[in-house]
């Protein structure tokens, strides 16, 4: 939304209203337009106090209905979106998960809402076949031994979805089958029932809603409160096993990155295959440590976003995962990082192609067009900007190189020649609706 200032006297009011709009409901950017003649003018104005933004409270009846459903569920599951991060509701989320013993899946924007070290953290591989089996209440084979093992995960009969929109990508075009009972919590009433029908829809701030759910659940007997951490452990092992079979280098990359990066590192992602692997497998330990170009998902997001993250959190290391194509969109922003002393570490994965698009063209058309790149010498380019640079020829050199780059507190480019397959594992058709309307 654009907020115009038609006079100097209108500036305080417009600023107050715009900042209130920016922080209200679903937070988002605003634009304030001040014409040149207003900038050149002067007036006596009163500087207004900032507006107090209150988060919307959920309706008590909606909370009561949700608690009734949760208390009767045998095997509930939680799906967490970015609304939990924005609302700073991680503690309340953890309390709910532990009270009802519900595995917690996260969307991309919800990553970090629960530490991946927690035994109930199921990760973000929602569309992995094993996860789809789990959400649909079907049998998922034990990852250890044959795929015909008699050990199965329990069926999920209820879902609590918090601060998520059930986007197209995260639901395979809205065809993913969810548990029959769905409790959907969102601050935006337009999101309730938009993509999946909710058994109970709760309009309200995630933190306030979870607090009230937890308060009611404290005195509510549960149908089943048995420890479900073993289910989650089996699921994660199954996913890791499948990923190792598809691309052991991808798994090794993620593991070496996690070993090298301090726990508080802010990881910024451009669109590149290596980042896709991290999106599925990289453990995160706290909120606001993973920045991803969701929504428009444009190439070139990485470098300016990493600079912004470092300016916002100067005491935390910032590491960018970028492909060669995406890096070339906005690599000139390195000049800003150097000029203003904003140290970031760029992991530049070079496959001399738009590596996400190329295999899709090959699969669909049997040929490629305009996806191969003739890259500059990235080491020389880095030096031209006054940036430290290093090229590693194998993944096993990566962890030590990253550690040194972070410790140097200088902007550094680490080039990694690497080709990986896309980490795409389609769910079985029986786990999907034929269309979003079924």
C-alpha angles and dihedrals in degrees: 000000000000119000111200123207109209095179141012090253090058095056099086092049093046092047092051094047094045094050090047090051091047092057101036127096109336100008117233144148125290131192125222115202118205115177119222094248090056090048089054094047130082136207141161107262138171114241106227126219114251114266118253109238115209122197115233116257119226121245111263093227091056090051091049092051091049093050090051090054094045094049091054096046117109096197114014124181132197127221114196128199136180092283089078090055094047092047092047089231101146094117092050091046091053091049091053094046093051094044095054096026093234123165110237121224118187133206119224092267091045096056112126094026086113124023111255087224091068111104091232095051106111097181132226102291091108094150095047107119091243091053091048091051089051095048092046091053094245131132119281115195121241107260091221112077127353125353088242094068116146092225111099138175117252118258118260112231102173138031131201107202115192127191096342133124098204091237125205096255096046093051101038093251092325090298097114112115113233129193113284095246111061125182108190120193118188137149091223113071090203090068095058109098090356098119104002127026111248122219086204122014118198118193109199149085112307095232095047092045094050092047091055092045090052093048092054094042092055091076098030120100113231127220090222129010098159119144109269100181092109090059090054092046091053092047093052092046090051091051092047091049092053092047091051090054092049099044120353089182090059092053092046090050092054093046093050091048092052091049092051101042121082112241093249095052115133107226115205118194132205118188107282136127093248089055090050089058090049090048089061104035112020112109117229124195108192141022123274095026096109123063117186131173096243120166106030091019095201128178114247095043094115110074099045091040091052091050090050092049092052092049089051095046108023093168094059125076113247120208124184123208107205139161123224094253095049092044091057091057094070108003089126087075087077085081088064092049091053096042094053098033098246106157116209131160116227117202101199112197107200121198095147091241147070085269098190094053100039099068090044091056091047092051096045103037106015090237141057135237130194095344101106115092134209099209130200121242097277093198091057091043090054092050090050088060092045091250126142113244141185135175120216118200098199138027093242089069093053106085096054092044092052092048092053092047093052092046091051090063089214131118104266136181118209111191116206119187102213140149120197134170120244110268092235118146112168119217116241112270091243088065092057135069114239089238138358090259095062 
